[in-house]
Amino acid sequence: MKRSRTGPKRRGGGRLLALVQFFAFLTAAFGGLGLYSSHLSRPLDQPTARASGTVVSTHESTWFPKRAGSASVRYAVGGADYLIKTRRDPGEHFLRIGDVVPVE
C-alpha cells in the first residue's frame, strides 16, 4: 500500500462549500423578499382618502402625567367604519369627545 506524499485527504470540504452556498442562497432569497415587502409597505406620497372623523373617546396618560394622552377617532371611508388612536394634542387644541377632525 502506497502512502500519499500530501498527507491524508480532508473530508468535509465539499460539505462546507455546500453549506456556505445554502446560507448564501437563503440570505439572497429572504433579503430580496424583505426589500420587496418594505417597498410595498412604505407610505404613499399623497393621501389615498380624506374624511371627517369624530372623537369617540379620550385616554389620559397614567404613566406620564405631563403628557396629553390619546384620543380614539372614528371615521368612515367607502362604507366601512375605522377607528384610529392618535395623540390628544395635535398642536391646535386638546381633542375632546365629539370634536370633528379631518382624517387623511
C-alpha positions as CSV (number, residue, x, y, z in Angstrom):
1,M,0.0,0.0,0.0
2,K,1.5,3.4,-1.1
3,R,1.2,6.4,1.1
4,S,0.4,9.8,-0.3
5,R,3.0,12.4,-0.1
6,T,0.5,15.2,0.5
7,G,-0.9,13.6,3.6
8,P,-4.4,12.3,4.3
9,K,-7.3,13.9,2.3
10,R,-9.5,16.2,4.2
11,R,-13.1,15.2,4.3
12,G,-16.0,17.6,4.5
13,G,-14.6,20.3,2.2
14,G,-17.5,19.7,-0.2
15,R,-20.0,19.8,2.6
16,L,-18.6,23.1,3.9
17,L,-18.9,24.6,0.4
18,A,-22.5,23.3,0.1
19,L,-23.4,24.7,3.5
20,V,-22.0,28.1,2.6
21,Q,-23.9,28.1,-0.7
22,F,-27.1,27.1,1.1
23,F,-26.8,30.0,3.5
24,A,-25.9,32.4,0.7
25,F,-29.0,31.3,-1.2
26,L,-31.2,31.8,1.9
27,T,-29.7,35.3,2.6
28,A,-30.3,36.4,-1.0
29,A,-33.8,35.0,-1.2
30,F,-35.1,36.3,2.2
31,G,-33.1,39.6,1.7
32,G,-34.9,40.1,-1.6
33,L,-38.3,39.3,0.0
34,G,-37.5,41.8,2.8
35,L,-36.7,44.6,0.4
36,Y,-39.8,43.9,-1.7
37,S,-42.1,43.9,1.4
38,S,-40.5,47.1,2.7
39,H,-41.1,48.6,-0.8
40,L,-44.8,47.6,-0.7
41,S,-45.4,48.9,2.9
42,R,-43.9,52.4,2.5
43,P,-46.4,55.2,2.8
44,L,-47.7,56.9,-0.3
45,D,-46.8,60.5,-1.1
46,Q,-50.3,61.7,-1.1
47,P,-53.4,60.8,0.9
48,T,-55.5,58.0,-0.5
49,A,-58.7,59.2,1.1
50,R,-60.0,62.2,3.0
51,A,-62.8,62.0,5.5
52,S,-64.1,63.7,8.6
53,G,-63.7,61.8,11.8
54,T,-65.4,62.1,15.2
55,V,-63.5,61.8,18.6
56,V,-65.4,59.0,20.4
57,S,-63.1,58.6,23.5
58,T,-60.1,60.1,25.2
59,H,-57.5,58.4,27.3
60,E,-55.4,60.1,29.9
61,S,-51.7,59.2,30.3
62,T,-51.3,57.3,33.6
63,W,-47.5,56.8,33.5
64,F,-46.6,60.3,32.3
65,P,-49.0,62.9,33.9
66,K,-47.5,65.8,31.9
67,R,-48.5,64.3,28.6
68,A,-51.8,65.0,27.0
69,G,-52.8,61.3,26.4
70,S,-54.5,60.0,23.3
71,A,-57.9,60.1,21.6
72,S,-59.8,57.5,19.5
73,V,-61.2,58.8,16.3
74,R,-63.9,57.0,14.3
75,Y,-64.3,57.7,10.6
76,A,-65.9,56.1,7.5
77,V,-64.5,55.6,4.1
78,G,-66.3,53.7,1.3
79,G,-69.0,52.5,3.7
80,A,-66.5,50.9,6.1
81,D,-66.0,52.2,9.6
82,Y,-62.5,52.6,11.0
83,L,-61.2,53.5,14.5
84,I,-57.7,55.1,14.9
85,K,-55.8,56.2,18.1
86,T,-53.9,59.4,17.9
87,R,-52.3,62.0,20.2
88,R,-54.8,64.1,22.1
89,D,-52.8,67.3,21.4
90,P,-52.3,67.6,17.6
91,G,-51.0,71.2,18.1
92,E,-54.0,73.5,17.8
93,H,-56.0,72.4,20.9
94,F,-56.8,69.3,23.0
95,L,-59.2,66.9,21.4
96,R,-62.5,66.3,23.3
97,I,-65.3,63.8,22.8
98,G,-67.5,64.9,19.9
99,D,-64.9,67.0,18.1
100,V,-64.8,66.6,14.3
101,V,-61.3,66.3,12.9
102,P,-60.0,65.8,9.3
103,V,-58.5,62.4,8.6
104,E,-56.3,61.6,5.6
